[in-house]
Structures are given as structure tokens and as C-alpha cells.
Amino acid sequence: MIEAILWDNDGVLVDTEEMFFLATRDTLAGAGVDLTREQYIEFALTSGRSAFDLLEAQFKLVSQPERGTV
């Protein structure tokens, strides 16, 4: 029987923000996108956007096709 569920919003119990930045930076580097700490702070922490937004902008990707084009 489950008596409790532990939920950790980042920074409450363990601060993983630095590890997440490094992992995101390394992953994007593999796609040819350079990510600085300042960019990460702006898009992820200030604007609440994801790394996918940077990939879409870099490669002019369309995240969802328009209706009727598929």
C-alpha cells in the first residue's frame, strides 16, 4: 500500500538546474546549436520555453503542420 508520494519541483529537495543546462547544451551542440548560459536563462527560466524552440528557430522547423497539408 502506498502511504506517500514524494514530488520534487526542481530546487526544493535537489537543485538539478545546472545539470539540466549542461545536458541541454550538450544535446543542442550535437545538432549544431550553441547554447550559452545567458540564452538558457532567457529562454528556459525567464520565458518558460523549451530547447525545441531553439531548434525550430535554428533550422526553421514547423512544429505542427497546417490543417489540410497532411
Secondary structure, 3 states (H helix, E strand, C coil): CCCCCCCCCCCCCCCCHHHHHHHHHHHHHHCCCCCCHHHHHHHHHHCCCCHHHHHHHHHCCCCCCCCCCC
